[in-house]
Amino acid sequence: MIEHYFLIKHLHITTATLSLLFFMLRAWWSVRESPWLQRRWVKVLPHINDTLLLSLGVLLMVMLKMWPQQHPWLAAKLIALLVYIGLGTLAIKRGRSPAVRGVAALAAVATFAYMLGVALHNSPLSWLAAA
């Protein structure tokens, strides 16, 4: 299985990129109250991608035997993922006004940027770890 590490890692990165792009598009449509948000593919495709993203992440964790309780950066990334999901549902579905959905979307993108920094620097300090 470890011989497939680079393939799995790159698929994880690709699905993470697609996840962010799908999120930003759906959040934009939500803020604009676009009927495109109700299309079937818009409701299904991002969830398929996100399921694959999470599955690949868990697979990498198991392959590398890296557990959140042993690696604080991984724990931080998983906690941030929960925050990102919560903000994402507020931005796309649960926000009561376009303004609330827009602020939640910006906060979700900032959370995603934090997770990216955590992953790249292997530190809960995210982008500040590079300084």
N, CA, C and O atoms as CSV, one atom per row, in Angstrom:
chain,resi,resn,atom,element,x,y,z
A,1,MET,N,N,0.835,-1.201,0.000
A,1,MET,CA,C,0.000,0.000,0.000
A,1,MET,C,C,0.875,1.258,0.000
A,1,MET,O,O,0.542,2.236,-0.670
A,2,ILE,N,N,1.976,1.246,0.734
A,2,ILE,CA,C,2.823,2.428,0.833
A,2,ILE,C,C,3.405,2.825,-0.525
A,2,ILE,O,O,3.757,3.985,-0.736
A,3,GLU,N,N,3.504,1.863,-1.442
A,3,GLU,CA,C,4.017,2.184,-2.773
A,3,GLU,C,C,3.065,3.100,-3.547
A,3,GLU,O,O,3.447,3.688,-4.558
A,4,HIS,N,N,1.833,3.217,-3.069
A,4,HIS,CA,C,0.843,4.084,-3.710
A,4,HIS,C,C,0.709,5.433,-2.994
A,4,HIS,O,O,-0.193,6.215,-3.290
A,5,TYR,N,N,1.607,5.690,-2.060
A,5,TYR,CA,C,1.525,6.906,-1.247
A,5,TYR,C,C,1.409,8.173,-2.099
A,5,TYR,O,O,0.502,8.978,-1.883
A,6,PHE,N,N,2.309,8.358,-3.057
A,6,PHE,CA,C,2.303,9.603,-3.837
A,6,PHE,C,C,1.025,9.759,-4.655
A,6,PHE,O,O,0.506,10.869,-4.781
A,7,LEU,N,N,0.514,8.671,-5.209
A,7,LEU,CA,C,-0.746,8.724,-5.937
A,7,LEU,C,C,-1.881,9.140,-5.007
A,7,LEU,O,O,-2.675,10.019,-5.343
A,8,ILE,N,N,-1.956,8.506,-3.837
A,8,ILE,CA,C,-3.026,8.815,-2.885
A,8,ILE,C,C,-2.898,10.255,-2.387
A,8,ILE,O,O,-3.896,10.966,-2.268
A,9,LYS,N,N,-1.675,10.678,-2.101
A,9,LYS,CA,C,-1.451,12.056,-1.643
A,9,LYS,C,C,-1.894,13.057,-2.709
A,9,LYS,O,O,-2.561,14.042,-2.391
A,10,HIS,N,N,-1.534,12.819,-3.957
A,10,HIS,CA,C,-1.917,13.748,-5.029
A,10,HIS,C,C,-3.415,13.727,-5.301
A,10,HIS,O,O,-3.998,14.760,-5.630
A,11,LEU,N,N,-4.039,12.572,-5.169
A,11,LEU,CA,C,-5.498,12.517,-5.284
A,11,LEU,C,C,-6.158,13.291,-4.137
A,11,LEU,O,O,-7.167,13.967,-4.337
A,12,HIS,N,N,-5.583,13.188,-2.939
A,12,HIS,CA,C,-6.092,13.949,-1.786
A,12,HIS,C,C,-5.978,15.451,-2.051
A,12,HIS,O,O,-6.915,16.202,-1.784
A,13,ILE,N,N,-4.851,15.879,-2.566
A,13,ILE,CA,C,-4.641,17.302,-2.877
A,13,ILE,C,C,-5.617,17.749,-3.975
A,13,ILE,O,O,-6.196,18.831,-3.889
A,14,THR,N,N,-5.794,16.927,-4.986
A,14,THR,CA,C,-6.714,17.268,-6.088
A,14,THR,C,C,-8.149,17.377,-5.585
A,14,THR,O,O,-8.859,18.319,-5.936
A,15,THR,N,N,-8.579,16.419,-4.766
A,15,THR,CA,C,-9.950,16.484,-4.260
A,15,THR,C,C,-10.124,17.658,-3.292
A,15,THR,O,O,-11.208,18.237,-3.217
A,16,ALA,N,N,-9.077,18.012,-2.555
A,16,ALA,CA,C,-9.149,19.189,-1.667
A,16,ALA,C,C,-9.313,20.463,-2.493
A,16,ALA,O,O,-10.096,21.343,-2.134
A,17,THR,N,N,-8.585,20.559,-3.584
A,17,THR,CA,C,-8.697,21.722,-4.471
A,17,THR,C,C,-10.095,21.800,-5.080
A,17,THR,O,O,-10.709,22.866,-5.110
A,18,LEU,N,N,-10.589,20.664,-5.562
A,18,LEU,CA,C,-11.944,20.632,-6.124
A,18,LEU,C,C,-12.980,20.980,-5.057
A,18,LEU,O,O,-13.960,21.669,-5.342
A,19,SER,N,N,-12.767,20.509,-3.842
A,19,SER,CA,C,-13.692,20.806,-2.749
A,19,SER,C,C,-13.788,22.312,-2.519
A,19,SER,O,O,-14.885,22.857,-2.395
A,20,LEU,N,N,-12.649,22.973,-2.462
A,20,LEU,CA,C,-12.652,24.427,-2.267
A,20,LEU,C,C,-13.331,25.136,-3.438
A,20,LEU,O,O,-14.119,26.058,-3.233
A,21,LEU,N,N,-13.030,24.713,-4.652
A,21,LEU,CA,C,-13.643,25.349,-5.825
A,21,LEU,C,C,-15.159,25.149,-5.850
A,21,LEU,O,O,-15.911,26.087,-6.114
A,22,PHE,N,N,-15.601,23.917,-5.572
A,22,PHE,CA,C,-17.045,23.652,-5.498
A,22,PHE,C,C,-17.683,24.501,-4.402
A,22,PHE,O,O,-18.750,25.081,-4.601
A,23,PHE,N,N,-17.025,24.571,-3.245
A,23,PHE,CA,C,-17.570,25.353,-2.143
A,23,PHE,C,C,-17.713,26.823,-2.531
A,23,PHE,O,O,-18.762,27.426,-2.307
A,24,MET,N,N,-16.676,27.390,-3.105
A,24,MET,CA,C,-16.728,28.815,-3.453
A,24,MET,C,C,-17.823,29.097,-4.482
A,24,MET,O,O,-18.512,30.114,-4.394
A,25,LEU,N,N,-17.983,28.210,-5.445
A,25,LEU,CA,C,-19.029,28.377,-6.446
A,25,LEU,C,C,-20.416,28.289,-5.801
A,25,LEU,O,O,-21.286,29.121,-6.062
A,26,ARG,N,N,-20.609,27.277,-4.962
A,26,ARG,CA,C,-21.909,27.114,-4.306
A,26,ARG,C,C,-22.189,28.258,-3.340
A,26,ARG,O,O,-23.328,28.712,-3.239
A,27,ALA,N,N,-21.177,28.727,-2.634
A,27,ALA,CA,C,-21.357,29.847,-1.712
A,27,ALA,C,C,-21.730,31.117,-2.488
A,27,ALA,O,O,-22.596,31.879,-2.059
A,28,TRP,N,N,-21.082,31.336,-3.613
A,28,TRP,CA,C,-21.407,32.493,-4.460
A,28,TRP,C,C,-22.866,32.418,-4.908
A,28,TRP,O,O,-23.599,33.404,-4.829
A,29,TRP,N,N,-23.274,31.259,-5.372
A,29,TRP,CA,C,-24.662,31.086,-5.795
A,29,TRP,C,C,-25.624,31.263,-4.632
A,29,TRP,O,O,-26.719,31.795,-4.813
A,30,SER,N,N,-25.235,30.831,-3.448
A,30,SER,CA,C,-26.086,30.976,-2.273
A,30,SER,C,C,-26.267,32.448,-1.911
A,30,SER,O,O,-27.380,32.898,-1.636
A,31,VAL,N,N,-25.176,33.183,-1.914
A,31,VAL,CA,C,-25.244,34.617,-1.599
A,31,VAL,C,C,-26.082,35.351,-2.652
A,31,VAL,O,O,-26.848,36.257,-2.325
A,32,ARG,N,N,-25.931,34.960,-3.887
A,32,ARG,CA,C,-26.678,35.583,-4.990
A,32,ARG,C,C,-28.094,35.027,-5.126
A,32,ARG,O,O,-28.881,35.510,-5.940
A,33,GLU,N,N,-28.415,34.005,-4.323
A,33,GLU,CA,C,-29.714,33.326,-4.367
A,33,GLU,C,C,-30.038,32.814,-5.775
A,33,GLU,O,O,-31.149,32.976,-6.281
A,34,SER,N,N,-29.039,32.200,-6.376
A,34,SER,CA,C,-29.148,31.689,-7.737
A,34,SER,C,C,-29.906,30.360,-7.777
A,34,SER,O,O,-29.728,29.518,-6.896
A,35,PRO,N,N,-30.735,30.173,-8.780
A,35,PRO,CA,C,-31.417,28.886,-8.939
A,35,PRO,C,C,-30.451,27.745,-9.286
A,35,PRO,O,O,-30.815,26.575,-9.166
A,36,TRP,N,N,-29.241,28.067,-9.709
A,36,TRP,CA,C,-28.254,27.035,-10.025
A,36,TRP,C,C,-27.965,26.164,-8.804
A,36,TRP,O,O,-27.613,24.993,-8.944
A,37,LEU,N,N,-28.110,26.729,-7.623
A,37,LEU,CA,C,-27.838,25.998,-6.397
A,37,LEU,C,C,-28.777,24.809,-6.225
A,37,LEU,O,O,-28.467,23.882,-5.477
A,38,GLN,N,N,-29.911,24.824,-6.903
A,38,GLN,CA,C,-30.900,23.749,-6.771
A,38,GLN,C,C,-30.721,22.633,-7.795
A,38,GLN,O,O,-31.461,21.650,-7.773
A,39,ARG,N,N,-29.760,22.775,-8.679
A,39,ARG,CA,C,-29.535,21.727,-9.686
A,39,ARG,C,C,-29.031,20.451,-9.021
A,39,ARG,O,O,-28.285,20.497,-8.043
A,40,ARG,N,N,-29.442,19.335,-9.558
A,40,ARG,CA,C,-29.106,18.042,-8.953
A,40,ARG,C,C,-27.596,17.821,-8.866
A,40,ARG,O,O,-27.101,17.399,-7.821
A,41,TRP,N,N,-26.856,18.096,-9.937
A,41,TRP,CA,C,-25.413,17.849,-9.935
A,41,TRP,C,C,-24.706,18.728,-8.903
A,41,TRP,O,O,-23.683,18.335,-8.344
A,42,VAL,N,N,-25.252,19.912,-8.655
A,42,VAL,CA,C,-24.663,20.825,-7.671
A,42,VAL,C,C,-24.855,20.269,-6.260
A,42,VAL,O,O,-24.024,20.489,-5.379
A,43,LYS,N,N,-25.938,19.559,-6.060
A,43,LYS,CA,C,-26.211,18.975,-4.744
A,43,LYS,C,C,-25.471,17.659,-4.520
A,43,LYS,O,O,-25.225,17.283,-3.374
A,44,VAL,N,N,-25.114,16.953,-5.589
A,44,VAL,CA,C,-24.534,15.618,-5.457
A,44,VAL,C,C,-23.008,15.618,-5.635
A,44,VAL,O,O,-22.294,15.058,-4.803
A,45,LEU,N,N,-22.512,16.227,-6.687
A,45,LEU,CA,C,-21.097,16.131,-7.031
A,45,LEU,C,C,-20.150,16.603,-5.923
A,45,LEU,O,O,-19.168,15.913,-5.648
A,46,PRO,N,N,-20.399,17.746,-5.275
A,46,PRO,CA,C,-19.483,18.148,-4.198
A,46,PRO,C,C,-19.432,17.149,-3.042
A,46,PRO,O,O,-18.383,16.972,-2.423
A,47,HIS,N,N,-20.548,16.502,-2.752
A,47,HIS,CA,C,-20.571,15.536,-1.652
A,47,HIS,C,C,-19.808,14.258,-2.011
A,47,HIS,O,O,-19.167,13.651,-1.152
A,48,ILE,N,N,-19.879,13.861,-3.261
A,48,ILE,CA,C,-19.091,12.714,-3.718
A,48,ILE,C,C,-17.607,13.051,-3.595
A,48,ILE,O,O,-16.824,12.252,-3.081
A,49,ASN,N,N,-17.226,14.233,-4.068
A,49,ASN,CA,C,-15.833,14.661,-3.983
A,49,ASN,C,C,-15.367,14.741,-2.528
A,49,ASN,O,O,-14.279,14.271,-2.196
A,50,ASP,N,N,-16.188,15.332,-1.668
A,50,ASP,CA,C,-15.788,15.486,-0.267
A,50,ASP,C,C,-15.677,14.144,0.450
A,50,ASP,O,O,-14.833,13.980,1.331
A,51,THR,N,N,-16.518,13.188,0.083
A,51,THR,CA,C,-16.412,11.845,0.650
A,51,THR,C,C,-15.100,11.192,0.222
A,51,THR,O,O,-14.425,10.548,1.026
A,52,LEU,N,N,-14.750,11.363,-1.036
A,52,LEU,CA,C,-13.482,10.838,-1.535
A,52,LEU,C,C,-12.309,11.538,-0.844
A,52,LEU,O,O,-11.334,10.888,-0.465
A,53,LEU,N,N,-12.400,12.848,-0.680
A,53,LEU,CA,C,-11.356,13.617,0.007
A,53,LEU,C,C,-11.135,13.093,1.424
A,53,LEU,O,O,-9.999,12.831,1.820
A,54,LEU,N,N,-12.199,12.942,2.175
A,54,LEU,CA,C,-12.089,12.454,3.551
A,54,LEU,C,C,-11.563,11.018,3.587
A,54,LEU,O,O,-10.732,10.680,4.430
A,55,SER,N,N,-12.043,10.178,2.678
A,55,SER,CA,C,-11.572,8.788,2.629
A,55,SER,C,C,-10.077,8.716,2.331
A,55,SER,O,O,-9.357,7.929,2.944
A,56,LEU,N,N,-9.617,9.527,1.402
A,56,LEU,CA,C,-8.188,9.553,1.072
A,56,LEU,C,C,-7.368,10.065,2.256
A,56,LEU,O,O,-6.276,9.561,2.518
A,57,GLY,N,N,-7.887,11.061,2.968
A,57,GLY,CA,C,-7.198,11.576,4.144
A,57,GLY,C,C,-7.066,10.521,5.226
A,57,GLY,O,O,-6.004,10.376,5.832
A,58,VAL,N,N,-8.133,9.790,5.469
A,58,VAL,CA,C,-8.097,8.709,6.471
A,58,VAL,C,C,-7.136,7.612,6.005
A,58,VAL,O,O,-6.383,7.063,6.809
A,59,LEU,N,N,-7.162,7.299,4.725
A,59,LEU,CA,C,-6.255,6.287,4.185
A,59,LEU,C,C,-4.802,6.705,4.379
A,59,LEU,O,O,-3.973,5.884,4.772
A,60,LEU,N,N,-4.482,7.962,4.110
A,60,LEU,CA,C,-3.119,8.452,4.332
A,60,LEU,C,C,-2.734,8.351,5.809
A,60,LEU,O,O,-1.623,7.939,6.145
A,61,MET,N,N,-3.650,8.724,6.670
A,61,MET,CA,C,-3.395,8.670,8.104
A,61,MET,C,C,-3.080,7.238,8.549
A,61,MET,O,O,-2.144,7.008,9.314
A,62,VAL,N,N,-3.863,6.292,8.066
A,62,VAL,CA,C,-3.667,4.887,8.435
A,62,VAL,C,C,-2.378,4.346,7.811
A,62,VAL,O,O,-1.605,3.657,8.476
A,63,MET,N,N,-2.152,4.659,6.540
A,63,MET,CA,C,-0.938,4.192,5.865
A,63,MET,C,C,0.322,4.655,6.586
A,63,MET,O,O,1.272,3.891,6.760
A,64,LEU,N,N,0.313,5.920,7.003
A,64,LEU,CA,C,1.492,6.508,7.636
A,64,LEU,C,C,1.518,6.295,9.151
A,64,LEU,O,O,2.476,6.668,9.829
A,65,LYS,N,N,0.449,5.689,9.664
A,65,LYS,CA,C,0.316,5.466,11.115
A,65,LYS,C,C,0.488,6.779,11.882
A,65,LYS,O,O,1.211,6.852,12.876
A,66,MET,N,N,-0.188,7.796,11.398
A,66,MET,CA,C,-0.154,9.118,12.031
A,66,MET,C,C,-1.514,9.353,12.670
A,66,MET,O,O,-2.529,9.404,11.976
A,67,TRP,N,N,-1.538,9.495,13.990
A,67,TRP,CA,C,-2.781,9.639,14.725
A,67,TRP,C,C,-2.846,11.037,15.323
A,67,TRP,O,O,-1.824,11.579,15.743
A,68,PRO,N,N,-4.033,11.623,15.365
A,68,PRO,CA,C,-4.183,12.999,15.876
A,68,PRO,C,C,-3.658,13.187,17.298
A,68,PRO,O,O,-3.148,14.258,17.626
A,69,GLN,N,N,-3.774,12.175,18.138
A,69,GLN,CA,C,-3.300,12.319,19.515
A,69,GLN,C,C,-1.771,12.320,19.594
A,69,GLN,O,O,-1.210,12.705,20.620
A,70,GLN,N,N,-1.095,11.896,18.531
A,70,GLN,CA,C,0.370,11.886,18.495
A,70,GLN,C,C,0.946,13.065,17.719
A,70,GLN,O,O,2.111,13.419,17.895
A,71,HIS,N,N,0.134,13.667,16.865
A,71,HIS,CA,C,0.590,14.760,16.002
A,71,HIS,C,C,-0.370,15.939,16.159
A,71,HIS,O,O,-1.445,15.945,15.559
A,72,PRO,N,N,0.006,16.930,16.956
A,72,PRO,CA,C,-0.887,18.064,17.203
A,72,PRO,C,C,-1.352,18.778,15.931
A,72,PRO,O,O,-2.474,19.284,15.882
A,73,TRP,N,N,-0.507,18.821,14.913
A,73,TRP,CA,C,-0.916,19.484,13.675
A,73,TRP,C,C,-2.077,18.742,13.014
A,73,TRP,O,O,-2.958,19.368,12.424
A,74,LEU,N,N,-2.082,17.415,13.109
A,74,LEU,CA,C,-3.169,16.630,12.520
A,74,LEU,C,C,-4.460,16.833,13.305
A,74,LEU,O,O,-5.539,16.928,12.721
A,75,ALA,N,N,-4.348,16.898,14.616
A,75,ALA,CA,C,-5.520,17.184,15.448
A,75,ALA,C,C,-6.076,18.568,15.111
A,75,ALA,O,O,-7.289,18.745,15.003
A,76,ALA,N,N,-5.185,19.546,14.946
A,76,ALA,CA,C,-5.617,20.907,14.605
A,76,ALA,C,C,-6.324,20.926,13.250
A,76,ALA,O,O,-7.326,21.619,13.072
A,77,LYS,N,N,-5.797,20.168,12.311
A,77,LYS,CA,C,-6.404,20.112,10.978
A,77,LYS,C,C,-7.801,19.491,11.035
A,77,LYS,O,O,-8.717,19.964,10.362
A,78,LEU,N,N,-7.966,18.445,11.827
A,78,LEU,CA,C,-9.273,17.796,11.945
A,78,LEU,C,C,-10.287,18.684,12.663
A,78,LEU,O,O,-11.458,18.714,12.284
A,79,ILE,N,N,-9.850,19.407,13.693
A,79,ILE,CA,C,-10.748,20.351,14.374
A,79,ILE,C,C,-11.141,21.468,13.414
A,79,ILE,O,O,-12.303,21.869,13.357
A,80,ALA,N,N,-10.163,21.966,12.664
A,80,ALA,CA,C,-10.461,23.014,11.676
A,80,ALA,C,C,-11.417,22.495,10.606
A,80,ALA,O,O,-12.252,23.251,10.108
A,81,LEU,N,N,-11.307,21.226,10.248
A,81,LEU,CA,C,-12.229,20.636,9.275
A,81,LEU,C,C,-13.661,20.705,9.783
A,81,LEU,O,O,-14.575,21.026,9.024
A,82,LEU,N,N,-13.860,20.408,11.061
A,82,LEU,CA,C,-15.203,20.500,11.643
A,82,LEU,C,C,-15.720,21.943,11.610
A,82,LEU,O,O,-16.895,22.178,11.328
A,83,VAL,N,N,-14.850,22.894,11.896
A,83,VAL,CA,C,-15.225,24.321,11.827
A,83,VAL,C,C,-15.586,24.683,10.385
A,83,VAL,O,O,-16.585,25.359,10.144
A,84,TYR,N,N,-14.772,24.232,9.432
A,84,TYR,CA,C,-15.006,24.498,8.008
A,84,TYR,C,C,-16.366,23.941,7.569
A,84,TYR,O,O,-17.116,24.610,6.858
A,85,ILE,N,N,-16.673,22.727,7.990
A,85,ILE,CA,C,-17.962,22.119,7.630
A,85,ILE,C,C,-19.114,22.930,8.218
A,85,ILE,O,O,-20.097,23.198,7.527
A,86,GLY,N,N,-19.003,23.319,9.475
A,86,GLY,CA,C,-20.044,24.127,10.108
A,86,GLY,C,C,-20.249,25.464,9.406
A,86,GLY,O,O,-21.380,25.870,9.139
A,87,LEU,N,N,-19.146,26.140,9.111
A,87,LEU,CA,C,-19.244,27.419,8.401
A,87,LEU,C,C,-19.795,27.214,6.991
A,87,LEU,O,O,-20.547,28.044,6.481
A,88,GLY,N,N,-19.410,26.100,6.370
A,88,GLY,CA,C,-19.901,25.810,5.016
A,88,GLY,C,C,-21.404,25.606,4.973
A,88,GLY,O,O,-22.069,26.085,4.054
A,89,THR,N,N,-21.945,24.904,5.954
A,89,THR,CA,C,-23.397,24.713,5.969
A,89,THR,C,C,-24.113,26.032,6.231
A,89,THR,O,O,-25.202,26.269,5.709
A,90,LEU,N,N,-23.499,26.887,7.039
A,90,LEU,CA,C,-24.076,28.212,7.276
A,90,LEU,C,C,-24.019,29.056,6.002
A,90,LEU,O,O,-24.958,29.790,5.693
A,91,ALA,N,N,-22.921,28.946,5.272
A,91,ALA,CA,C,-22.734,29.737,4.054
A,91,ALA,C,C,-23.648,29.301,2.917
A,91,ALA,O,O,-24.066,30.130,2.108
A,92,ILE,N,N,-23.959,28.030,2.846
A,92,ILE,CA,C,-24.717,27.532,1.696
A,92,ILE,C,C,-26.181,27.272,2.008
A,92,ILE,O,O,-27.039,27.523,1.162
A,93,LYS,N,N,-26.487,26.775,3.201
A,93,LYS,CA,C,-27.858,26.360,3.493
A,93,LYS,C,C,-28.512,27.124,4.630
A,93,LYS,O,O,-29.649,27.576,4.497
A,94,ARG,N,N,-27.823,27.273,5.727
A,94,ARG,CA,C,-28.470,27.688,6.964
A,94,ARG,C,C,-28.433,29.185,7.256
A,94,ARG,O,O,-29.142,29.664,8.141
A,95,GLY,N,N,-27.616,29.916,6.523
A,95,GLY,CA,C,-27.559,31.364,6.740
A,95,GLY,C,C,-28.881,32.014,6.382
A,95,GLY,O,O,-29.430,31.762,5.309
A,96,ARG,N,N,-29.401,32.854,7.281
A,96,ARG,CA,C,-30.741,33.427,7.080
A,96,ARG,C,C,-30.785,34.569,6.070
A,96,ARG,O,O,-31.856,34.917,5.571
A,97,SER,N,N,-29.633,35.150,5.767
A,97,SER,CA,C,-29.603,36.254,4.801
A,97,SER,C,C,-28.360,36.116,3.933
A,97,SER,O,O,-27.409,35.429,4.307
A,98,PRO,N,N,-28.368,36.766,2.775
A,98,PRO,CA,C,-27.173,36.739,1.933
A,98,PRO,C,C,-25.934,37.288,2.657
A,98,PRO,O,O,-24.826,36.799,2.438
A,99,ALA,N,N,-26.111,38.285,3.504
A,99,ALA,CA,C,-24.963,38.847,4.238
A,99,ALA,C,C,-24.372,37.815,5.196
A,99,ALA,O,O,-23.153,37.661,5.269
A,100,VAL,N,N,-25.221,37.118,5.922
A,100,VAL,CA,C,-24.747,36.087,6.850
A,100,VAL,C,C,-24.049,34.975,6.071
A,100,VAL,O,O,-22.990,34.501,6.480
A,101,ARG,N,N,-24.635,34.561,4.955
A,101,ARG,CA,C,-24.031,33.517,4.137
A,101,ARG,C,C,-22.689,33.973,3.577
A,101,ARG,O,O,-21.748,33.182,3.505
A,102,GLY,N,N,-22.592,35.228,3.185
A,102,GLY,CA,C,-21.334,35.753,2.656
A,102,GLY,C,C,-20.228,35.794,3.705
A,102,GLY,O,O,-19.092,35.411,3.422
A,103,VAL,N,N,-20.546,36.249,4.901
A,103,VAL,CA,C,-19.551,36.288,5.984
A,103,VAL,C,C,-19.122,34.875,6.351
A,103,VAL,O,O,-17.935,34.625,6.562
A,104,ALA,N,N,-20.069,33.952,6.427
A,104,ALA,CA,C,-19.735,32.555,6.736
A,104,ALA,C,C,-18.853,31.957,5.645
A,104,ALA,O,O,-17.938,31.186,5.937
A,105,ALA,N,N,-19.122,32.305,4.400
A,105,ALA,CA,C,-18.309,31.794,3.287
A,105,ALA,C,C,-16.871,32.302,3.399
A,105,ALA,O,O,-15.925,31.536,3.215
A,106,LEU,N,N,-16.706,33.572,3.695
A,106,LEU,CA,C,-15.355,34.128,3.854
A,106,LEU,C,C,-14.630,33.474,5.025
A,106,LEU,O,O,-13.441,33.169,4.930
A,107,ALA,N,N,-15.337,33.260,6.120
A,107,ALA,CA,C,-14.734,32.593,7.281
A,107,ALA,C,C,-14.365,31.146,6.938
A,107,ALA,O,O,-13.337,30.646,7.394
A,108,ALA,N,N,-15.190,30.477,6.146
A,108,ALA,CA,C,-14.897,29.100,5.741
A,108,ALA,C,C,-13.644,29.049,4.863
A,108,ALA,O,O,-12.804,28.165,5.031
A,109,VAL,N,N,-13.519,29.987,3.936
A,109,VAL,CA,C,-12.324,30.024,3.072
A,109,VAL,C,C,-11.080,30.314,3.918
A,109,VAL,O,O,-10.022,29.733,3.676
A,110,ALA,N,N,-11.194,31.198,4.899
A,110,ALA,CA,C,-10.069,31.474,5.798
A,110,ALA,C,C,-9.702,30.216,6.594
A,110,ALA,O,O,-8.523,29.945,6.823
A,111,THR,N,N,-10.702,29.461,7.009
A,111,THR,CA,C,-10.448,28.213,7.734
A,111,THR,C,C,-9.755,27.207,6.831
A,111,THR,O,O,-8.847,26.498,7.265
A,112,PHE,N,N,-10.180,27.144,5.577
A,112,PHE,CA,C,-9.521,26.260,4.611
A,112,PHE,C,C,-8.059,26.658,4.444
A,112,PHE,O,O,-7.177,25.801,4.397
A,113,ALA,N,N,-7.806,27.967,4.354
A,113,ALA,CA,C,-6.426,28.454,4.225
A,113,ALA,C,C,-5.599,28.063,5.448
A,113,ALA,O,O,-4.428,27.703,5.321
A,114,TYR,N,N,-6.207,28.134,6.624
A,114,TYR,CA,C,-5.526,27.690,7.849
A,114,TYR,C,C,-5.169,26.211,7.734
A,114,TYR,O,O,-4.038,25.823,8.025
A,115,MET,N,N,-6.133,25.375,7.308
A,115,MET,CA,C,-5.880,23.936,7.177
A,115,MET,C,C,-4.751,23.663,6.181
A,115,MET,O,O,-3.927,22.775,6.402
A,116,LEU,N,N,-4.716,24.414,5.103
A,116,LEU,CA,C,-3.655,24.253,4.117
A,116,LEU,C,C,-2.301,24.567,4.741
A,116,LEU,O,O,-1.337,23.829,4.539
A,117,GLY,N,N,-2.227,25.655,5.496
A,117,GLY,CA,C,-0.978,26.001,6.172
A,117,GLY,C,C,-0.556,24.951,7.182
A,117,GLY,O,O,0.630,24.645,7.304
A,118,VAL,N,N,-1.522,24.398,7.907
A,118,VAL,CA,C,-1.236,23.326,8.869
A,118,VAL,C,C,-0.647,22.121,8.145
A,118,VAL,O,O,0.335,21.534,8.598
A,119,ALA,N,N,-1.255,21.757,7.017
A,119,ALA,CA,C,-0.787,20.593,6.260
A,119,ALA,C,C,0.607,20.823,5.675
A,119,ALA,O,O,1.443,19.919,5.686
A,120,LEU,N,N,0.853,22.008,5.176
A,120,LEU,CA,C,2.149,22.285,4.551
A,120,LEU,C,C,3.275,22.408,5.566
A,120,LEU,O,O,4.404,22.007,5.286
A,121,HIS,N,N,2.987,22.953,6.731
A,121,HIS,CA,C,4.024,23.205,7.733
A,121,HIS,C,C,4.039,22.188,8.872
A,121,HIS,O,O,4.890,22.247,9.760
A,122,ASN,N,N,3.081,21.248,8.835
A,122,ASN,CA,C,2.968,20.250,9.911
A,122,ASN,C,C,3.024,20.901,11.287
A,122,ASN,O,O,3.734,20.450,12.186
A,123,SER,N,N,2.253,21.974,11.419
A,123,SER,CA,C,2.218,22.711,12.679
A,123,SER,C,C,0.840,23.327,12.871
A,123,SER,O,O,0.244,23.828,11.918
A,124,PRO,N,N,0.329,23.295,14.104
A,124,PRO,CA,C,-0.941,23.967,14.381
A,124,PRO,C,C,-0.841,25.483,14.208
A,124,PRO,O,O,-1.861,26.169,14.136
A,125,LEU,N,N,0.375,26.002,14.142
A,125,LEU,CA,C,0.575,27.436,13.910
A,125,LEU,C,C,0.317,27.821,12.462
A,125,LEU,O,O,0.276,29.004,12.125
A,126,SER,N,N,0.142,26.818,11.605
A,126,SER,CA,C,-0.195,27.036,10.209
A,126,SER,C,C,0.859,27.917,9.533
A,126,SER,O,O,2.048,27.602,9.575
A,127,TRP,N,N,0.440,28.993,8.925
A,127,TRP,CA,C,1.329,29.878,8.168
A,127,TRP,C,C,2.312,30.607,9.080
A,127,TRP,O,O,3.371,31.031,8.618
A,128,LEU,N,N,1.994,30.759,10.337
A,128,LEU,CA,C,2.895,31.434,11.270
A,128,LEU,C,C,4.113,30.580,11.604
A,128,LEU,O,O,5.120,31.104,12.083
A,129,ALA,N,N,4.037,29.282,11.361
A,129,ALA,CA,C,5.158,28.390,11.651
A,129,ALA,C,C,6.334,28.653,10.716
A,129,ALA,O,O,7.475,28.329,11.045
A,130,ALA,N,N,6.062,29.234,9.560
A,130,ALA,CA,C,7.114,29.492,8.572
A,130,ALA,C,C,7.941,30.728,8.941
A,130,ALA,O,O,9.051,30.912,8.443
A,131,ALA,N,N,7.387,31.569,9.816
A,131,ALA,CA,C,8.068,32.830,10.146
A,131,ALA,C,C,9.271,32.633,11.036
A,131,ALA,O,O,9.940,33.603,11.394
